Amino acid sequence: MPRLFFALWPDEEVRARLAVALESLPPGTGRPVPLCNLHITLAFLGDINEDPQRSLRAGAATIQAPAFDLVFSHLGCWPHAAVAWLAPENIPLALVELMAQLQSQCRDIGLKPDTRPYHPHLTIARKVRQVRDVNIAPIHWQICSFSLMESARGRTGSEYRALGHWPLISS
Ligand code: 2AM
């Protein structure tokens, strides 16, 4: 059964900007996430079969949330999760709104959304023991859509496939 998650998926231009930030990771810091895999998870859904997948897509298509900007200016790590991440300097109301609508769609089809507080972050390395928190030159990402992704275990780690993209409302 495919493992699904909703995500914010950077385009090539944003990915190139993120690549610069990855250079702030001290050499030998855990296992860097391949550039092509960088993303922000909105909601991890786990194993989902075809029927709820159809409902998820239908629900995603009804979401009405504004587009927004994220500015990443901070690199840090969570030792308990062994990941290093980039975090945005603030959380736009539009992201909170998007999350609320996604979670409500998930509940409507009987999925249990994660009840832990949502801390938007972009994982840049795994199996990290420690990395010093640093400010980085701000990276701007204009977010105009969200995606439903499938995650599979490949020979060299996680492989992701887009199952759908939905636009946010541009002002
Ligand atoms: P992370 O990068 O912040 O660790 C796809 O697996 C994505 O879902 C990952 O990027 C991961 O976010 C997130 N995720 C959240 N909970 C997860 C879980 N229980 N198992 C796997 N991935 C999870």
Backbone and ligand atoms as CSV (ligand in chain L), in Angstrom:
chain,resi,resn,atom,element,x,y,z
A,1,MET,N,N,0.844,-1.192,0.000
A,1,MET,CA,C,0.000,0.000,0.000
A,1,MET,C,C,0.891,1.258,0.000
A,2,PRO,N,N,0.547,2.237,-0.823
A,2,PRO,CA,C,1.426,3.413,-0.889
A,2,PRO,C,C,1.363,4.281,0.378
A,3,ARG,N,N,2.535,4.820,0.728
A,3,ARG,CA,C,2.620,5.758,1.860
A,3,ARG,C,C,2.509,7.167,1.312
A,4,LEU,N,N,1.517,7.897,1.806
A,4,LEU,CA,C,1.234,9.215,1.231
A,4,LEU,C,C,1.469,10.342,2.234
A,5,PHE,N,N,1.740,11.510,1.686
A,5,PHE,CA,C,1.787,12.710,2.529
A,5,PHE,C,C,1.509,13.942,1.678
A,6,PHE,N,N,0.922,14.951,2.315
A,6,PHE,CA,C,0.767,16.251,1.671
A,6,PHE,C,C,2.034,17.048,1.950
A,7,ALA,N,N,2.471,17.806,0.932
A,7,ALA,CA,C,3.744,18.519,1.073
A,7,ALA,C,C,3.735,19.821,0.287
A,8,LEU,N,N,4.682,20.671,0.632
A,8,LEU,CA,C,5.030,21.818,-0.204
A,8,LEU,C,C,6.282,21.387,-0.955
A,9,TRP,N,N,6.216,21.461,-2.271
A,9,TRP,CA,C,7.289,20.897,-3.100
A,9,TRP,C,C,7.964,22.026,-3.867
A,10,PRO,N,N,9.264,22.281,-3.633
A,10,PRO,CA,C,9.913,23.422,-4.294
A,10,PRO,C,C,10.114,23.199,-5.796
A,11,ASP,N,N,10.063,24.287,-6.565
A,11,ASP,CA,C,10.425,24.164,-7.986
A,11,ASP,C,C,11.956,24.241,-8.105
A,12,GLU,N,N,12.453,24.142,-9.320
A,12,GLU,CA,C,13.915,24.067,-9.525
A,12,GLU,C,C,14.621,25.324,-9.032
A,13,GLU,N,N,13.949,26.476,-9.216
A,13,GLU,CA,C,14.574,27.742,-8.827
A,13,GLU,C,C,14.769,27.792,-7.300
A,14,VAL,N,N,13.727,27.405,-6.576
A,14,VAL,CA,C,13.814,27.416,-5.101
A,14,VAL,C,C,14.821,26.360,-4.650
A,15,ARG,N,N,14.804,25.215,-5.320
A,15,ARG,CA,C,15.744,24.137,-4.970
A,15,ARG,C,C,17.195,24.620,-5.098
A,16,ALA,N,N,17.450,25.429,-6.134
A,16,ALA,CA,C,18.813,25.947,-6.335
A,16,ALA,C,C,19.183,26.868,-5.171
A,17,ARG,N,N,18.203,27.649,-4.695
A,17,ARG,CA,C,18.472,28.534,-3.539
A,17,ARG,C,C,18.716,27.701,-2.282
A,18,LEU,N,N,17.958,26.623,-2.148
A,18,LEU,CA,C,18.124,25.770,-0.961
A,18,LEU,C,C,19.492,25.098,-0.977
A,19,ALA,N,N,19.989,24.807,-2.182
A,19,ALA,CA,C,21.294,24.144,-2.315
A,19,ALA,C,C,22.376,25.001,-1.663
A,20,VAL,N,N,22.225,26.307,-1.790
A,20,VAL,CA,C,23.214,27.218,-1.202
A,20,VAL,C,C,23.192,27.069,0.319
A,21,ALA,N,N,21.966,26.956,0.881
A,21,ALA,CA,C,21.846,26.825,2.338
A,21,ALA,C,C,22.464,25.524,2.826
A,22,LEU,N,N,22.387,24.488,1.995
A,22,LEU,CA,C,22.946,23.196,2.418
A,22,LEU,C,C,24.446,23.300,2.652
A,23,GLU,N,N,25.052,24.286,1.994
A,23,GLU,CA,C,26.497,24.468,2.183
A,23,GLU,C,C,26.824,24.950,3.595
A,24,SER,N,N,25.802,25.434,4.323
A,24,SER,CA,C,26.037,25.865,5.711
A,24,SER,C,C,26.134,24.681,6.667
A,25,LEU,N,N,25.800,23.483,6.156
A,25,LEU,CA,C,25.910,22.294,7.015
A,25,LEU,C,C,27.383,21.905,7.125
A,26,PRO,N,N,27.914,21.809,8.322
A,26,PRO,CA,C,29.316,21.395,8.438
A,26,PRO,C,C,29.517,20.024,7.776
A,27,PRO,N,N,30.645,19.831,7.050
A,27,PRO,CA,C,30.889,18.545,6.392
A,27,PRO,C,C,30.776,17.399,7.393
A,28,GLY,N,N,30.190,16.296,6.954
A,28,GLY,CA,C,30.084,15.117,7.821
A,28,GLY,C,C,28.893,15.168,8.759
A,29,THR,N,N,27.990,16.153,8.553
A,29,THR,CA,C,26.798,16.236,9.426
A,29,THR,C,C,25.736,15.269,8.925
A,30,GLY,N,N,25.649,14.127,9.530
A,30,GLY,CA,C,24.608,13.156,9.179
A,30,GLY,C,C,24.585,12.803,7.705
A,31,ARG,N,N,23.381,12.463,7.224
A,31,ARG,CA,C,23.210,12.079,5.817
A,31,ARG,C,C,22.357,13.142,5.134
A,32,PRO,N,N,23.004,14.025,4.337
A,32,PRO,CA,C,22.228,15.096,3.700
A,32,PRO,C,C,21.103,14.529,2.834
A,33,VAL,N,N,19.954,15.196,2.852
A,33,VAL,CA,C,18.833,14.804,1.987
A,33,VAL,C,C,19.208,15.209,0.559
A,34,PRO,N,N,19.059,14.298,-0.426
A,34,PRO,CA,C,19.375,14.690,-1.811
A,34,PRO,C,C,18.552,15.911,-2.223
A,35,LEU,N,N,19.182,16.788,-2.968
A,35,LEU,CA,C,18.553,18.049,-3.362
A,35,LEU,C,C,17.165,17.829,-3.976
A,36,CYS,N,N,17.042,16.775,-4.787
A,36,CYS,CA,C,15.762,16.535,-5.498
A,36,CYS,C,C,14.657,16.098,-4.531
A,37,ASN,N,N,15.000,15.756,-3.293
A,37,ASN,CA,C,14.003,15.269,-2.330
A,37,ASN,C,C,13.556,16.327,-1.321
A,38,LEU,N,N,14.163,17.505,-1.351
A,38,LEU,CA,C,13.843,18.510,-0.318
A,38,LEU,C,C,12.373,18.934,-0.428
A,39,HIS,N,N,11.691,19.007,0.703
A,39,HIS,CA,C,10.283,19.403,0.712
A,39,HIS,C,C,9.893,19.769,2.140
A,40,ILE,N,N,8.714,20.328,2.268
A,40,ILE,CA,C,8.126,20.530,3.602
A,40,ILE,C,C,6.917,19.620,3.713
A,41,THR,N,N,6.890,18.793,4.723
A,41,THR,CA,C,5.726,17.941,4.951
A,41,THR,C,C,4.620,18.769,5.608
A,42,LEU,N,N,3.422,18.667,5.041
A,42,LEU,CA,C,2.264,19.319,5.674
A,42,LEU,C,C,1.549,18.318,6.573
A,43,ALA,N,N,1.303,17.120,6.021
A,43,ALA,CA,C,0.607,16.091,6.801
A,43,ALA,C,C,1.059,14.727,6.311
A,44,PHE,N,N,1.593,13.923,7.216
A,44,PHE,CA,C,1.987,12.556,6.870
A,44,PHE,C,C,0.773,11.662,7.092
A,45,LEU,N,N,0.386,10.894,6.058
A,45,LEU,CA,C,-0.880,10.146,6.116
A,45,LEU,C,C,-0.676,8.650,6.312
A,46,GLY,N,N,0.524,8.158,6.013
A,46,GLY,CA,C,0.787,6.719,6.161
A,46,GLY,C,C,0.257,5.934,4.970
A,47,ASP,N,N,0.001,4.649,5.212
A,47,ASP,CA,C,-0.426,3.752,4.127
A,47,ASP,C,C,-1.894,4.007,3.780
A,48,ILE,N,N,-2.144,4.336,2.538
A,48,ILE,CA,C,-3.503,4.703,2.121
A,48,ILE,C,C,-3.862,3.921,0.858
A,49,ASN,N,N,-4.949,3.192,0.902
A,49,ASN,CA,C,-5.323,2.463,-0.317
A,49,ASN,C,C,-6.192,3.313,-1.241
A,50,GLU,N,N,-6.636,2.695,-2.347
A,50,GLU,CA,C,-7.183,3.478,-3.460
A,50,GLU,C,C,-8.419,4.319,-3.119
A,51,ASP,N,N,-9.364,3.742,-2.359
A,51,ASP,CA,C,-10.609,4.476,-2.107
A,51,ASP,C,C,-10.386,5.779,-1.342
A,52,PRO,N,N,-9.702,5.688,-0.161
A,52,PRO,CA,C,-9.454,6.968,0.520
A,52,PRO,C,C,-8.558,7.894,-0.296
A,53,GLN,N,N,-7.740,7.316,-1.173
A,53,GLN,CA,C,-6.885,8.159,-2.013
A,53,GLN,C,C,-7.750,9.026,-2.934
A,54,ARG,N,N,-8.790,8.409,-3.478
A,54,ARG,CA,C,-9.714,9.170,-4.347
A,54,ARG,C,C,-10.387,10.290,-3.551
A,55,SER,N,N,-10.808,9.937,-2.314
A,55,SER,CA,C,-11.474,10.951,-1.484
A,55,SER,C,C,-10.504,12.070,-1.125
A,56,LEU,N,N,-9.245,11.690,-0.868
A,56,LEU,CA,C,-8.234,12.701,-0.527
A,56,LEU,C,C,-8.066,13.705,-1.658
A,57,ARG,N,N,-7.982,13.167,-2.883
A,57,ARG,CA,C,-7.821,14.048,-4.042
A,57,ARG,C,C,-9.028,14.960,-4.204
A,58,ALA,N,N,-10.229,14.372,-4.036
A,58,ALA,CA,C,-11.445,15.174,-4.187
A,58,ALA,C,C,-11.470,16.266,-3.119
A,59,GLY,N,N,-11.073,15.909,-1.887
A,59,GLY,CA,C,-11.049,16.883,-0.789
A,59,GLY,C,C,-10.010,17.965,-1.060
A,60,ALA,N,N,-8.857,17.567,-1.557
A,60,ALA,CA,C,-7.774,18.535,-1.815
A,60,ALA,C,C,-8.233,19.572,-2.837
A,61,ALA,N,N,-9.030,19.108,-3.790
A,61,ALA,CA,C,-9.476,20.016,-4.855
A,61,ALA,C,C,-10.452,21.073,-4.337
A,62,THR,N,N,-11.022,20.859,-3.141
A,62,THR,CA,C,-11.979,21.848,-2.612
A,62,THR,C,C,-11.284,22.889,-1.721
A,63,ILE,N,N,-10.001,22.702,-1.465
A,63,ILE,CA,C,-9.316,23.609,-0.525
A,63,ILE,C,C,-9.161,25.002,-1.127
A,64,GLN,N,N,-9.531,25.981,-0.325
A,64,GLN,CA,C,-9.481,27.388,-0.754
A,64,GLN,C,C,-8.614,28.141,0.239
A,65,ALA,N,N,-7.319,28.201,-0.019
A,65,ALA,CA,C,-6.429,28.925,0.894
A,65,ALA,C,C,-5.529,29.824,0.057
A,66,PRO,N,N,-5.148,30.971,0.626
A,66,PRO,CA,C,-4.321,31.899,-0.152
A,66,PRO,C,C,-2.876,31.412,-0.319
A,67,ALA,N,N,-2.250,31.830,-1.413
A,67,ALA,CA,C,-0.811,31.602,-1.604
A,67,ALA,C,C,-0.064,32.419,-0.542
A,68,PHE,N,N,1.169,32.036,-0.248
A,68,PHE,CA,C,1.931,32.750,0.787
A,68,PHE,C,C,3.427,32.610,0.535
A,69,ASP,N,N,4.191,33.404,1.269
A,69,ASP,CA,C,5.658,33.355,1.148
A,69,ASP,C,C,6.245,32.750,2.412
A,70,LEU,N,N,7.272,31.954,2.256
A,70,LEU,CA,C,8.061,31.510,3.412
A,70,LEU,C,C,9.468,32.060,3.237
A,71,VAL,N,N,10.039,32.493,4.347
A,71,VAL,CA,C,11.423,32.980,4.318
A,71,VAL,C,C,12.214,32.164,5.329
A,72,PHE,N,N,13.160,31.388,4.826
A,72,PHE,CA,C,13.981,30.543,5.702
A,72,PHE,C,C,15.224,31.306,6.101
A,73,SER,N,N,15.433,31.399,7.401
A,73,SER,CA,C,16.590,32.178,7.841
A,73,SER,C,C,17.300,31.488,9.013
A,74,HIS,N,N,16.906,30.248,9.252
A,74,HIS,CA,C,17.417,29.578,10.438
A,74,HIS,C,C,17.717,28.118,10.141
A,75,LEU,N,N,18.907,27.673,10.543
A,75,LEU,CA,C,19.273,26.252,10.398
A,75,LEU,C,C,19.494,25.688,11.800
A,76,GLY,N,N,18.888,24.542,12.057
A,76,GLY,CA,C,19.049,23.948,13.389
A,76,GLY,C,C,18.841,22.450,13.340
A,77,CYS,N,N,18.725,21.831,14.517
A,77,CYS,CA,C,18.494,20.382,14.510
A,77,CYS,C,C,17.627,19.968,15.691
A,78,TRP,N,N,16.960,18.846,15.548
A,78,TRP,CA,C,16.245,18.208,16.648
A,78,TRP,C,C,16.988,16.921,16.961
A,79,PRO,N,N,17.775,16.919,18.032
A,79,PRO,CA,C,18.561,15.715,18.340
A,79,PRO,C,C,17.670,14.492,18.560
A,80,HIS,N,N,16.456,14.670,19.140
A,80,HIS,CA,C,15.598,13.502,19.406
A,80,HIS,C,C,15.155,12.842,18.104
A,81,ALA,N,N,14.995,13.645,17.027
A,81,ALA,CA,C,14.568,13.082,15.737
A,81,ALA,C,C,15.776,12.854,14.830
A,82,ALA,N,N,16.941,13.318,15.278
A,82,ALA,CA,C,18.198,13.171,14.523
A,82,ALA,C,C,18.122,13.803,13.139
A,83,VAL,N,N,17.414,14.942,13.046
A,83,VAL,CA,C,17.357,15.640,11.759
A,83,VAL,C,C,17.843,17.077,11.914
A,84,ALA,N,N,18.481,17.571,10.843
A,84,ALA,CA,C,18.807,18.998,10.749
A,84,ALA,C,C,17.806,19.608,9.780
A,85,TRP,N,N,17.429,20.838,10.022
A,85,TRP,CA,C,16.358,21.459,9.237
A,85,TRP,C,C,16.612,22.939,8.989
A,86,LEU,N,N,15.850,23.457,8.019
A,86,LEU,CA,C,15.726,24.904,7.843
A,86,LEU,C,C,14.333,25.264,8.318
A,87,ALA,N,N,14.235,26.358,9.044
A,87,ALA,CA,C,12.915,26.780,9.547
A,87,ALA,C,C,12.613,28.196,9.071
A,88,PRO,N,N,11.325,28.444,8.781
A,88,PRO,CA,C,10.948,29.796,8.363
A,88,PRO,C,C,10.971,30.757,9.541
A,89,GLU,N,N,11.202,32.071,9.235
A,89,GLU,CA,C,11.295,33.010,10.362
A,89,GLU,C,C,9.926,33.274,10.973
A,90,ASN,N,N,8.858,33.162,10.201
A,90,ASN,CA,C,7.536,33.187,10.831
A,90,ASN,C,C,6.561,32.314,10.054
A,91,ILE,N,N,5.422,32.051,10.703
A,91,ILE,CA,C,4.449,31.137,10.100
A,91,ILE,C,C,3.264,31.958,9.612
A,92,PRO,N,N,3.115,32.094,8.291
A,92,PRO,CA,C,2.022,32.916,7.779
A,92,PRO,C,C,0.658,32.329,8.135
A,93,LEU,N,N,-0.288,33.226,8.323
A,93,LEU,CA,C,-1.663,32.803,8.641
A,93,LEU,C,C,-2.201,31.873,7.546
A,94,ALA,N,N,-1.795,32.130,6.304
A,94,ALA,CA,C,-2.285,31.316,5.180
A,94,ALA,C,C,-1.835,29.857,5.321
A,95,LEU,N,N,-0.660,29.636,5.919
A,95,LEU,CA,C,-0.196,28.253,6.133
A,95,LEU,C,C,-1.050,27.588,7.212
A,96,VAL,N,N,-1.365,28.345,8.250
A,96,VAL,CA,C,-2.214,27.820,9.325
A,96,VAL,C,C,-3.584,27.438,8.745
A,97,GLU,N,N,-4.071,28.298,7.852
A,97,GLU,CA,C,-5.376,28.065,7.230
A,97,GLU,C,C,-5.339,26.812,6.346
A,98,LEU,N,N,-4.269,26.687,5.568
A,98,LEU,CA,C,-4.118,25.515,4.690
A,98,LEU,C,C,-4.075,24.233,5.520
A,99,MET,N,N,-3.307,24.270,6.611
A,99,MET,CA,C,-3.195,23.095,7.490
A,99,MET,C,C,-4.562,22.725,8.074
A,100,ALA,N,N,-5.310,23.737,8.510
A,100,ALA,CA,C,-6.619,23.477,9.132
A,100,ALA,C,C,-7.542,22.803,8.124
A,101,GLN,N,N,-7.525,23.285,6.881
A,101,GLN,CA,C,-8.404,22.700,5.862
A,101,GLN,C,C,-7.960,21.277,5.503
A,102,LEU,N,N,-6.641,21.062,5.410
A,102,LEU,CA,C,-6.145,19.712,5.092
A,102,LEU,C,C,-6.535,18.728,6.189
A,103,GLN,N,N,-6.349,19.172,7.440
A,103,GLN,CA,C,-6.664,18.277,8.554
A,103,GLN,C,C,-8.152,17.965,8.596
A,104,SER,N,N,-8.957,18.959,8.275
A,104,SER,CA,C,-10.401,18.729,8.281
A,104,SER,C,C,-10.773,17.737,7.164
A,105,GLN,N,N,-10.131,17.865,5.998
A,105,GLN,CA,C,-10.385,16.904,4.904
A,105,GLN,C,C,-9.976,15.497,5.323
A,106,CYS,N,N,-8.836,15.393,6.017
A,106,CYS,CA,C,-8.353,14.071,6.453
A,106,CYS,C,C,-9.340,13.451,7.442
A,107,ARG,N,N,-9.802,14.278,8.384
A,107,ARG,CA,C,-10.770,13.772,9.378
A,107,ARG,C,C,-12.052,13.302,8.693
A,108,ASP,N,N,-12.487,14.074,7.677
A,108,ASP,CA,C,-13.735,13.738,6.978
A,108,ASP,C,C,-13.694,12.347,6.351
A,109,ILE,N,N,-12.497,11.882,5.984
A,109,ILE,CA,C,-12.452,10.548,5.365
A,109,ILE,C,C,-11.933,9.497,6.363
A,110,GLY,N,N,-11.922,9.887,7.632
A,110,GLY,CA,C,-11.627,8.908,8.677
A,110,GLY,C,C,-10.156,8.751,9.006
A,111,LEU,N,N,-9.292,9.653,8.483
A,111,LEU,CA,C,-7.867,9.581,8.854
A,111,LEU,C,C,-7.674,10.417,10.107
A,112,LYS,N,N,-6.706,9.997,10.921
A,112,LYS,CA,C,-6.456,10.747,12.155
A,112,LYS,C,C,-5.237,11.639,11.952
A,113,PRO,N,N,-5.451,12.951,11.807
A,113,PRO,CA,C,-4.283,13.813,11.631
A,113,PRO,C,C,-3.422,13.842,12.890
A,114,ASP,N,N,-2.132,14.109,12.708
A,114,ASP,CA,C,-1.190,14.235,13.815
A,114,ASP,C,C,-1.679,15.348,14.740
A,115,THR,N,N,-1.796,15.045,16.031
A,115,THR,CA,C,-2.319,16.070,16.949
A,115,THR,C,C,-1.197,16.895,17.587
A,116,ARG,N,N,0.073,16.518,17.286
A,116,ARG,CA,C,1.181,17.303,17.850
A,116,ARG,C,C,1.202,18.679,17.181
A,117,PRO,N,N,1.702,19.692,17.898
A,117,PRO,CA,C,1.771,21.022,17.281
A,117,PRO,C,C,2.597,20.950,15.986
A,118,TYR,N,N,2.150,21.683,14.977
A,118,TYR,CA,C,2.838,21.638,13.686
A,118,TYR,C,C,3.983,22.649,13.669
A,119,HIS,N,N,5.202,22.168,13.427
A,119,HIS,CA,C,6.370,23.045,13.307
A,119,HIS,C,C,6.886,22.926,11.883
A,120,PRO,N,N,6.496,23.858,11.001
A,120,PRO,CA,C,6.944,23.723,9.620
A,120,PRO,C,C,8.468,23.761,9.534
A,121,HIS,N,N,9.032,22.823,8.819
A,121,HIS,CA,C,10.485,22.755,8.682
A,121,HIS,C,C,10.811,21.981,7.422
A,122,LEU,N,N,12.009,22.191,6.945
A,122,LEU,CA,C,12.464,21.513,5.742
A,122,LEU,C,C,13.684,20.687,6.157
A,123,THR,N,N,13.515,19.385,6.195
A,123,THR,CA,C,14.609,18.510,6.657
A,123,THR,C,C,15.730,18.503,5.621
A,124,ILE,N,N,16.947,18.825,6.055
A,124,ILE,CA,C,18.072,18.868,5.104
A,124,ILE,C,C,19.075,17.737,5.352
A,125,ALA,N,N,19.027,17.101,6.531
A,125,ALA,CA,C,19.919,15.956,6.781
A,125,ALA,C,C,19.288,15.072,7.834
A,126,ARG,N,N,19.541,13.781,7.702
A,126,ARG,CA,C,19.041,12.810,8.686
A,126,ARG,C,C,20.236,12.156,9.376
A,127,LYS,N,N,19.942,11.392,10.418
A,127,LYS,CA,C,20.974,10.748,11.229
A,127,LYS,C,C,21.997,11.781,11.738
A,128,VAL,N,N,21.455,12.907,12.174
A,128,VAL,CA,C,22.294,14.003,12.667
A,128,VAL,C,C,22.374,13.909,14.185
A,129,ARG,N,N,23.580,14.014,14.724
A,129,ARG,CA,C,23.702,13.970,16.198
A,129,ARG,C,C,23.533,15.361,16.780
A,130,GLN,N,N,24.223,16.293,16.176
A,130,GLN,CA,C,24.224,17.652,16.724
A,130,GLN,C,C,24.635,18.608,15.618
A,131,VAL,N,N,24.005,19.758,15.576
A,131,VAL,CA,C,24.496,20.816,14.706
A,131,VAL,C,C,24.161,22.126,15.394
A,132,ARG,N,N,25.090,23.063,15.305
A,132,ARG,CA,C,24.887,24.332,16.002
A,132,ARG,C,C,23.811,25.140,15.264
A,133,ASP,N,N,22.863,25.736,16.017
A,133,ASP,CA,C,21.858,26.595,15.388
A,133,ASP,C,C,22.556,27.815,14.796
A,134,VAL,N,N,22.231,28.130,13.550
A,134,VAL,CA,C,22.821,29.330,12.934
A,134,VAL,C,C,21.761,30.068,12.124
A,135,ASN,N,N,21.966,31.379,12.003
A,135,ASN,CA,C,21.140,32.141,11.068
A,135,ASN,C,C,21.799,32.042,9.708
A,136,ILE,N,N,20.975,31.962,8.669
A,136,ILE,CA,C,21.518,31.878,7.312
A,136,ILE,C,C,20.967,33.052,6.496
A,137,ALA,N,N,21.604,33.320,5.374
A,137,ALA,CA,C,21.079,34.371,4.489
A,137,ALA,C,C,19.666,33.944,4.074
A,138,PRO,N,N,18.679,34.843,4.219
A,138,PRO,CA,C,17.283,34.436,3.992
A,138,PRO,C,C,17.044,33.853,2.596
A,139,ILE,N,N,16.266,32.779,2.575
A,139,ILE,CA,C,15.879,32.145,1.311
A,139,ILE,C,C,14.373,32.324,1.167
A,140,HIS,N,N,13.969,32.923,0.047
A,140,HIS,CA,C,12.542,33.196,-0.165
A,140,HIS,C,C,11.919,32.112,-1.038
A,141,TRP,N,N,10.737,31.702,-0.621
A,141,TRP,CA,C,9.983,30.697,-1.386
A,141,TRP,C,C,8.530,31.156,-1.441
A,142,GLN,N,N,8.091,31.416,-2.665
A,142,GLN,CA,C,6.699,31.829,-2.873
A,142,GLN,C,C,5.881,30.561,-3.101
A,143,ILE,N,N,4.933,30.309,-2.226
A,143,ILE,CA,C,4.223,29.029,-2.276
A,143,ILE,C,C,2.849,29.218,-2.911
A,144,CYS,N,N,2.685,28.612,-4.072
A,144,CYS,CA,C,1.466,28.820,-4.868
A,144,CYS,C,C,0.658,27.532,-5.020
A,145,SER,N,N,1.154,26.425,-4.471
A,145,SER,CA,C,0.412,25.161,-4.599
A,145,SER,C,C,0.856,24.208,-3.500
A,146,PHE,N,N,0.071,23.157,-3.326
A,146,PHE,CA,C,0.486,22.077,-2.421
A,146,PHE,C,C,0.320,20.767,-3.169
A,147,SER,N,N,0.959,19.704,-2.667
A,147,SER,CA,C,1.045,18.457,-3.432
A,147,SER,C,C,0.702,17.253,-2.568
A,148,LEU,N,N,0.169,16.229,-3.241
A,148,LEU,CA,C,0.019,14.920,-2.597
A,148,LEU,C,C,1.146,14.050,-3.140
A,149,MET,N,N,1.943,13.493,-2.238
A,149,MET,CA,C,3.142,12.752,-2.640
A,149,MET,C,C,3.069,11.307,-2.159
A,150,GLU,N,N,3.728,10.440,-2.922
A,150,GLU,CA,C,3.880,9.045,-2.508
A,150,GLU,C,C,5.349,8.824,-2.162
A,151,SER,N,N,5.571,8.132,-1.055
A,151,SER,CA,C,6.942,7.860,-0.623
A,151,SER,C,C,7.204,6.357,-0.737
A,152,ALA,N,N,8.320,6.006,-1.338
A,152,ALA,CA,C,8.686,4.586,-1.437
A,152,ALA,C,C,10.146,4.446,-1.021
A,153,ARG,N,N,10.481,3.275,-0.505
A,153,ARG,CA,C,11.883,3.012,-0.133
A,153,ARG,C,C,12.631,2.563,-1.378
A,154,GLY,N,N,13.588,3.344,-1.827
A,154,GLY,CA,C,14.410,2.937,-2.970
A,154,GLY,C,C,15.696,2.317,-2.472
A,155,ARG,N,N,16.573,1.952,-3.409
A,155,ARG,CA,C,17.836,1.324,-2.994
A,155,ARG,C,C,18.731,2.310,-2.248
A,156,THR,N,N,18.570,3.604,-2.619
A,156,THR,CA,C,19.461,4.594,-2.005
A,156,THR,C,C,18.742,5.497,-1.005
A,157,GLY,N,N,17.512,5.110,-0.606
A,157,GLY,CA,C,16.780,5.929,0.367
A,157,GLY,C,C,15.369,6.191,-0.124
A,158,SER,N,N,14.729,7.237,0.441
A,158,SER,CA,C,13.340,7.523,0.056
A,158,SER,C,C,13.264,8.047,-1.368
A,159,GLU,N,N,12.228,7.576,-2.073
A,159,GLU,CA,C,11.955,8.111,-3.409
A,159,GLU,C,C,10.530,8.633,-3.391
A,160,TYR,N,N,10.330,9.798,-3.986
A,160,TYR,CA,C,9.029,10.448,-3.921
A,160,TYR,C,C,8.434,10.610,-5.315
A,161,ARG,N,N,7.105,10.458,-5.386
A,161,ARG,CA,C,6.403,10.614,-6.654
A,161,ARG,C,C,5.177,11.495,-6.410
A,162,ALA,N,N,4.991,12.477,-7.275
A,162,ALA,CA,C,3.844,13.379,-7.100
A,162,ALA,C,C,2.578,12.712,-7.625
A,163,LEU,N,N,1.526,12.732,-6.814
A,163,LEU,CA,C,0.239,12.171,-7.238
A,163,LEU,C,C,-0.736,13.269,-7.627
A,164,GLY,N,N,-0.432,14.488,-7.219
A,164,GLY,CA,C,-1.315,15.597,-7.580
A,164,GLY,C,C,-0.804,16.903,-7.006
A,165,HIS,N,N,-1.103,17.979,-7.698
A,165,HIS,CA,C,-0.768,19.328,-7.211
A,165,HIS,C,C,-2.040,20.154,-7.288
A,166,TRP,N,N,-2.269,20.999,-6.293
A,166,TRP,CA,C,-3.444,21.870,-6.295
A,166,TRP,C,C,-3.001,23.302,-6.026
A,167,PRO,N,N,-3.597,24.254,-6.763
A,167,PRO,CA,C,-3.153,25.649,-6.611
A,167,PRO,C,C,-3.715,26.299,-5.348
A,168,LEU,N,N,-2.958,27.257,-4.833
A,168,LEU,CA,C,-3.475,28.139,-3.786
A,168,LEU,C,C,-3.929,29.411,-4.485
A,169,ILE,N,N,-4.709,30.212,-3.774
A,169,ILE,CA,C,-5.300,31.383,-4.434
A,169,ILE,C,C,-4.314,32.550,-4.422
A,170,SER,N,N,-3.935,33.002,-5.605
A,170,SER,CA,C,-2.995,34.137,-5.688
A,170,SER,C,C,-3.796,35.424,-5.586
A,171,SER,N,N,-3.203,36.426,-4.863
A,171,SER,CA,C,-3.959,37.686,-4.729
A,171,SER,C,C,-3.640,38.598,-5.902
L,1,2AM,P1,P,10.448,15.042,7.965
L,1,2AM,O1,O,11.221,15.245,6.699
L,1,2AM,O2,O,10.092,16.301,8.599
L,1,2AM,O3,O,11.075,14.054,8.865
L,1,2AM,C1,C,7.666,11.604,4.019
L,1,2AM,O4,O,7.997,10.433,4.710
L,1,2AM,C2,C,7.720,12.794,4.922
L,1,2AM,O5,O,6.757,12.659,5.952
L,1,2AM,C3,C,9.068,12.975,5.579
L,1,2AM,O6,O,9.665,14.079,4.983
L,1,2AM,C4,C,8.790,13.187,7.069
L,1,2AM,O7,O,9.034,14.468,7.512
L,1,2AM,C5,C,7.293,13.118,7.183
L,1,2AM,N1,N,6.845,12.244,8.270
L,1,2AM,C6,C,6.172,12.670,9.365
L,1,2AM,N2,N,5.848,11.646,10.143
L,1,2AM,C7,C,6.348,10.545,9.550
L,1,2AM,C8,C,6.364,9.150,9.899
L,1,2AM,N3,N,5.766,8.692,10.991
L,1,2AM,N4,N,7.010,8.300,9.074
L,1,2AM,C9,C,7.619,8.753,7.947
L,1,2AM,N5,N,7.618,10.042,7.570
L,1,2AM,C10,C,6.996,10.920,8.358
